[in-house]
Amino acid sequence: MVVLNESDTHIPANVATIGCFDGVHRGHRDLIAQVCNEAQKSKMESLLITFSNHPRSVLQPDYCPQLLSSGSEKLALLAKTGVDMCVPLFFTKEMSQISAFQFMKTFLQERFNVHTLLIGFNHHFGKPNGETIEDYRTFGRELGINVIQAHELLFDGEPISSSFIRRLLQCGNVAKAAVLLGYTYKIDGHVVAGHQIGRRLGFPTANIQPNDSMKLLPKNGGYAVRVSLSGKQFPGMLYIGNRPTFNSLPERTIEVNILHFNGNIYGQEISIEFLDFLRDEQRFNSTEDLRRQLNKDLALTESIVKSYHQPS
């Protein structure tokens, strides 16, 4: 996949689609497959027009969602789809005021040489004015762009969307989120110093500082995870929360107990994949109660890891 700049010229004739593609979930990949198939039939290149920042960060900065994928993660996931080209646009206030027709003329026709546009089911672009797929087709005929509406991919009768997957993660349902994503949800970060509480309990933990503050963290609680560290993978128990048993903190912390591992990893990069939810965050009456629960969590984690099948 070639990543284009907004200013690139001499782009070959192509079949394109437009979207944020946050998370590059199964619905996105199905749409992209339709684009690639149409491009192959038309003997053209395939092009994705996306955004390097989420449009809502400009339109509704107070309500901008946390993201399923960082910018680099999104491009890496898109590169695996087989699409030929991708151009990440930086969404601006000025862009939000452009009508759908003007967007098609300026960006699709004049700048990116789009001959066919596949529009995702229920997707809209340009300054909202109640446009329908028929309006986009009318604009396309005037501009010489063939407009096709993509079919919708459903899961259990419901459309797959980034917002729905975010809600699943916010409820702790990382297993269902993985099914809709087509891969296990993960966060990348680096190991920072903690308070050594886990070590005193017999469960030493690594405290994680996420690399991207905009990346969505699942709900507070315990999770069975897979840890990637220095090129190796380990099972682990991860806890997100405010440590209610030990003087609750105002900020959320992320701690992972890496199974079958012992070593000093402060400062190292670490990647965490969420396999399944273990339990809600709890306040224990004593450290002994907490230790007993951690042993139960350990047994459940080992069972989950042993039987886990990677989604696809």
Number of C-alpha atoms within 10 A of each C-alpha: 16 11 14 18 11 14 8 10 12 8 14 15 18 27 28 28 25 20 16 19 23 21 25 26 23 22 22 23 21 18 21 26 16 19 27 23 15 21 22 14 9 14 12 18 20 28 31 24 20 20 19 16 16 20 18 13 16 17 14 10 11 9 10 14 17 17 19 26 22 22 16 10 14 17 21 14 15 23 16 10 16 13 22 18 20 22 21 19 16 13 18 14 11 8 15 17 13 16 16 20 20 15 18 23 20 13 14 24 18 13 16 25 19 26 21 25 25 20 22 21 14 11 12 18 18 16 16 12 10 7 15 12 16 12 14 22 18 16 19 22 12 11 16 15 22 18 23 19 17 19 14 14 17 13 11 6 7 10 13 19 20 23 13 14 22 22 14 19 21 15 13 24 19 26 19 17 25 25 18 25 24 18 20 22 23 21 20 18 18 17 21 15 13 15 10 13 13 17 12 10 14 12 18 18 24 24 22 27 20 19 14 14 12 14 17 20 21 22 20 21 18 26 26 29 30 23 24 17 15 11 6 7 13 15 24 25 26 28 25 20 20 20 19 12 14 12 9 12 11 9 8 13 16 22 21 26 23 22 18 8 11 8 5 9 15 14 13 13 18 21 18 24 22 26 28 22 22 21 14 15 17 15 15 14 9 10 14 11 11 16 16 12 12 18 13 12 19 19 10 16 24 17 12 18 17 10 8 11 9 11 14 11
